């Protein structure tokens, strides 16, 4: 076997990062790796020719959907609009490729194309956390997991947004060639060699749209100023001059989470900043965000999907 054929499917209006990620991993010739075979990369589209890319420039696609008939791996690095239907010819080409045994991969919003083709029915899948509720709404038969970087179902792999595409592509190299080759490719790309698919997406949890003079906004500012100590819902309700019941209801409306869960999340995210920016021991970091060491480790892994030590190794400035 001299090569493994990668067909990367593009559309008008594609985001360039995910597309470039796939090309960087699979289109670059790497003779220094001295492996028995490498990848042959082909960019294809329903209609070959110039295609507009986000950012105001065009790419020229030379191949059509016929390339999916012979590809060993088909990658969909996104769709231009998650609310628009993917065309029947594209869906048919994806179904046919999967039916004959091709590996099918999506990055970010590309999961919408795989779901529309029926390839994710009954399977766990992921996409960018911002798109996950819509993917679940439009395709209830898919088990959407918005908390992970990628999901490997064997012949179908779905990845979350942007940088998670790098992790998924390196995961494919690791499956095909082993951990050492994947690590060498990662070093040349100057990225982490291995992030587990189960690691959490580093998603935003908004504090809500409460104005500064709103009682919930006042309690949120108070909580953020006092993360280093024990906080109770009763105390925050008092700051807001509301009953506990009123406070909990209005807090969920503003912040999207119950107050206890929101406070824990803020403690963990404040701790993550300290892990990135300082060399303070983990027990010191835990104390500064108002948690015991055991509680910090537990909630950090539960929230981020990795341990504080692993997070520091990967993200420390």
FENBELDA-V317268 format. One record per residue. RES is the residue in one letter. SS is DSSP state (a for helix, b for strand, c for the rest). PHI is phi in degrees with one decimal (* if undefined). Layout:
BEGIN
res->RES ss->SS phi->PHI
res->RES ss->SS phi->PHI
END
This chain:
BEGIN
res->X ss->c phi->*
res->X ss->c phi->-93.0
res->X ss->b phi->-161.0
res->X ss->b phi->-119.1
res->X ss->b phi->-82.0
res->X ss->b phi->-106.4
res->X ss->b phi->-108.5
res->X ss->b phi->-104.5
res->X ss->b phi->-93.3
res->X ss->c phi->-123.5
res->X ss->c phi->-137.2
res->X ss->c phi->-62.3
res->X ss->c phi->85.4
res->X ss->b phi->-70.9
res->X ss->c phi->-79.2
res->X ss->a phi->-75.3
res->X ss->a phi->-63.7
res->X ss->a phi->-61.1
res->X ss->a phi->-63.1
res->X ss->a phi->-66.3
res->X ss->a phi->-60.3
res->X ss->a phi->-62.1
res->X ss->a phi->-64.3
res->X ss->a phi->-62.1
res->X ss->a phi->-78.1
res->X ss->a phi->-108.7
res->X ss->c phi->-93.5
res->X ss->c phi->-78.9
res->X ss->c phi->-71.5
res->X ss->c phi->-130.6
res->X ss->a phi->-63.2
res->X ss->a phi->-66.8
res->X ss->a phi->-75.7
res->X ss->c phi->54.0
res->X ss->c phi->-101.6
res->X ss->c phi->-66.5
res->X ss->c phi->-149.0
res->X ss->b phi->-134.1
res->X ss->b phi->-102.9
res->X ss->b phi->-109.7
res->X ss->b phi->-99.9
res->X ss->b phi->-134.7
res->X ss->b phi->-93.3
res->X ss->b phi->-139.2
res->X ss->c phi->-153.8
res->X ss->c phi->-60.3
res->X ss->c phi->-124.5
res->X ss->c phi->-58.9
res->X ss->b phi->127.2
res->X ss->b phi->-68.4
res->X ss->b phi->-132.5
res->X ss->b phi->-75.4
res->X ss->b phi->-114.4
res->X ss->c phi->-55.2
res->X ss->c phi->117.0
res->X ss->c phi->88.1
res->X ss->b phi->-132.2
res->X ss->b phi->-112.3
res->X ss->b phi->-120.3
res->X ss->b phi->-105.5
res->X ss->b phi->-101.6
res->X ss->c phi->-94.3
res->X ss->b phi->-118.7
res->X ss->c phi->-100.8
res->X ss->a phi->-68.6
res->X ss->a phi->-62.6
res->X ss->a phi->-66.3
res->X ss->a phi->-71.0
res->X ss->a phi->-69.5
res->X ss->c phi->-119.1
res->X ss->c phi->-73.0
res->X ss->c phi->-83.4
res->X ss->b phi->-135.5
res->X ss->b phi->-112.1
res->X ss->b phi->-119.3
res->X ss->b phi->-113.5
res->X ss->c phi->-84.7
res->X ss->c phi->133.8
res->X ss->c phi->-123.0
res->X ss->c phi->-70.1
res->X ss->c phi->-151.4
res->X ss->c phi->-68.8
res->X ss->c phi->-96.3
res->X ss->c phi->-99.3
res->X ss->c phi->-73.3
res->X ss->c phi->-78.5
res->X ss->c phi->-65.4
res->X ss->a phi->-55.1
res->X ss->a phi->-60.6
res->X ss->a phi->-66.5
res->X ss->a phi->-61.4
res->X ss->a phi->-63.6
res->X ss->a phi->-65.4
res->X ss->a phi->-66.9
res->X ss->a phi->-61.0
res->X ss->a phi->-65.0
res->X ss->a phi->-62.6
res->X ss->a phi->-66.4
res->X ss->a phi->-63.1
res->X ss->c phi->-88.7
res->X ss->c phi->109.2
res->X ss->c phi->-70.3
res->X ss->b phi->-81.2
res->X ss->b phi->-120.7
res->X ss->b phi->-130.0
res->X ss->b phi->-123.7
res->X ss->b phi->-125.6
res->X ss->a phi->54.2
res->X ss->a phi->-72.6
res->X ss->a phi->-58.1
res->X ss->a phi->-60.2
res->X ss->a phi->-64.8
res->X ss->a phi->-68.8
res->X ss->a phi->-64.8
res->X ss->a phi->-66.2
res->X ss->a phi->-64.6
res->X ss->c phi->-79.0
res->X ss->c phi->83.2
res->X ss->c phi->-77.7
res->X ss->c phi->-103.1
res->X ss->c phi->-56.7
res->X ss->c phi->76.0
res->X ss->c phi->-109.0
res->X ss->b phi->-77.7
res->X ss->b phi->-151.3
res->X ss->c phi->-133.0
res->X ss->c phi->-155.6
res->X ss->c phi->-57.3
res->X ss->a phi->-58.7
res->X ss->a phi->-70.2
res->X ss->a phi->-93.2
res->X ss->a phi->-58.6
res->X ss->a phi->-60.5
res->X ss->a phi->-69.1
res->X ss->a phi->-61.1
res->X ss->a phi->-66.5
res->X ss->a phi->-65.5
res->X ss->a phi->-76.8
res->X ss->c phi->-133.7
res->X ss->c phi->-62.9
res->X ss->c phi->-78.0
res->X ss->c phi->-93.8
res->X ss->b phi->-90.5
res->X ss->b phi->-78.1
res->X ss->c phi->-115.9
res->X ss->c phi->-87.0
res->X ss->c phi->-104.8
res->X ss->c phi->-122.0
res->X ss->c phi->-80.1
res->X ss->b phi->-157.4
res->X ss->b phi->-125.1
res->X ss->b phi->-106.4
res->X ss->c phi->-102.3
res->X ss->c phi->91.5
res->X ss->c phi->-93.6
res->X ss->b phi->-130.4
res->X ss->b phi->-124.6
res->X ss->b phi->-119.6
res->X ss->b phi->-123.8
res->X ss->c phi->-76.3
res->X ss->c phi->-76.7
res->X ss->c phi->49.2
res->X ss->a phi->-63.4
res->X ss->a phi->-63.3
res->X ss->a phi->-63.7
res->X ss->a phi->-62.0
res->X ss->a phi->-59.8
res->X ss->a phi->-66.8
res->X ss->a phi->-65.4
res->X ss->a phi->-66.4
res->X ss->a phi->-61.9
res->X ss->a phi->-64.5
res->X ss->a phi->-60.9
res->X ss->a phi->-63.7
res->X ss->a phi->-65.7
res->X ss->a phi->-82.1
res->X ss->a phi->-127.0
res->X ss->c phi->98.7
res->X ss->a phi->-66.6
res->X ss->a phi->-65.0
res->X ss->a phi->-65.7
res->X ss->a phi->-62.1
res->X ss->a phi->-65.9
res->X ss->a phi->-68.7
res->X ss->a phi->-63.2
res->X ss->a phi->-61.4
res->X ss->a phi->-61.8
res->X ss->a phi->-67.5
res->X ss->a phi->-88.0
res->X ss->c phi->58.0
res->X ss->c phi->-131.9
res->X ss->c phi->-60.4
res->X ss->c phi->-68.9
res->X ss->c phi->-155.1
res->X ss->c phi->-116.1
res->X ss->c phi->-60.0
res->X ss->c phi->-60.2
res->X ss->c phi->-77.2
res->X ss->c phi->-64.0
res->X ss->c phi->-70.6
res->X ss->c phi->-67.5
res->X ss->c phi->-88.0
res->X ss->c phi->-91.0
res->X ss->c phi->-75.9
res->X ss->c phi->-119.4
res->X ss->c phi->-63.0
res->X ss->c phi->-84.2
res->X ss->c phi->100.4
res->X ss->c phi->-108.8
res->X ss->c phi->-67.0
res->X ss->c phi->-67.4
res->X ss->c phi->-62.3
res->X ss->c phi->-92.6
res->X ss->c phi->-77.8
res->X ss->a phi->-60.1
res->X ss->a phi->-69.9
res->X ss->a phi->-59.2
res->X ss->a phi->-64.9
res->X ss->a phi->-68.5
res->X ss->a phi->-65.6
res->X ss->a phi->-62.2
res->X ss->a phi->-62.2
res->X ss->a phi->-62.6
res->X ss->a phi->-65.6
res->X ss->a phi->-77.8
res->X ss->c phi->-127.7
res->X ss->c phi->-63.6
res->X ss->c phi->-74.6
res->X ss->c phi->-129.0
res->X ss->c phi->-67.9
res->X ss->c phi->-125.7
res->X ss->c phi->-120.1
res->X ss->a phi->-63.7
res->X ss->a phi->-58.9
res->X ss->a phi->-64.3
res->X ss->a phi->-67.8
res->X ss->a phi->-62.5
res->X ss->a phi->-64.5
res->X ss->a phi->-60.9
res->X ss->a phi->-82.6
res->X ss->c phi->57.6
res->X ss->c phi->-130.2
res->X ss->c phi->-68.1
res->X ss->a phi->-57.9
res->X ss->a phi->-64.3
res->X ss->a phi->-62.6
res->X ss->a phi->-61.4
res->X ss->a phi->-61.6
res->X ss->a phi->-63.8
res->X ss->a phi->-71.5
res->X ss->a phi->-65.3
res->X ss->a phi->-60.9
res->X ss->a phi->-61.7
res->X ss->a phi->-83.5
res->X ss->a phi->-102.1
res->X ss->c phi->83.7
res->X ss->c phi->-140.5
res->X ss->c phi->-61.5
res->X ss->a phi->-59.3
res->X ss->a phi->-62.4
res->X ss->a phi->-66.0
res->X ss->a phi->-64.1
res->X ss->a phi->-62.3
res->X ss->a phi->-60.5
res->X ss->a phi->-60.5
res->X ss->a phi->-66.3
res->X ss->a phi->-61.2
res->X ss->a phi->-67.0
res->X ss->a phi->-71.2
res->X ss->a phi->-65.9
res->X ss->a phi->-63.8
res->X ss->a phi->-62.1
res->X ss->a phi->-62.0
res->X ss->a phi->-66.0
res->X ss->a phi->-63.6
res->X ss->a phi->-71.5
res->X ss->a phi->-99.1
res->X ss->c phi->-132.7
res->X ss->c phi->-105.7
res->X ss->c phi->-63.2
res->X ss->c phi->-58.3
res->X ss->a phi->-63.1
res->X ss->a phi->-66.7
res->X ss->a phi->-68.5
res->X ss->a phi->-59.7
res->X ss->a phi->-58.4
res->X ss->a phi->-64.2
res->X ss->a phi->-68.9
res->X ss->c phi->-107.9
res->X ss->c phi->80.0
res->X ss->c phi->-127.9
res->X ss->c phi->-71.1
res->X ss->a phi->-60.5
res->X ss->a phi->-62.9
res->X ss->a phi->-64.8
res->X ss->a phi->-63.7
res->X ss->a phi->-61.2
res->X ss->a phi->-63.2
res->X ss->a phi->-69.9
res->X ss->a phi->-64.4
res->X ss->a phi->-65.3
res->X ss->a phi->-65.4
res->X ss->a phi->-83.0
res->X ss->a phi->-95.3
res->X ss->c phi->86.1
res->X ss->c phi->-139.7
res->X ss->c phi->-77.4
res->X ss->a phi->-56.9
res->X ss->a phi->-63.9
res->X ss->a phi->-64.9
res->X ss->a phi->-59.4
res->X ss->a phi->-61.6
res->X ss->a phi->-60.7
res->X ss->a phi->-82.8
res->X ss->a phi->-122.1
res->X ss->c phi->-63.7
res->X ss->c phi->-64.3
END
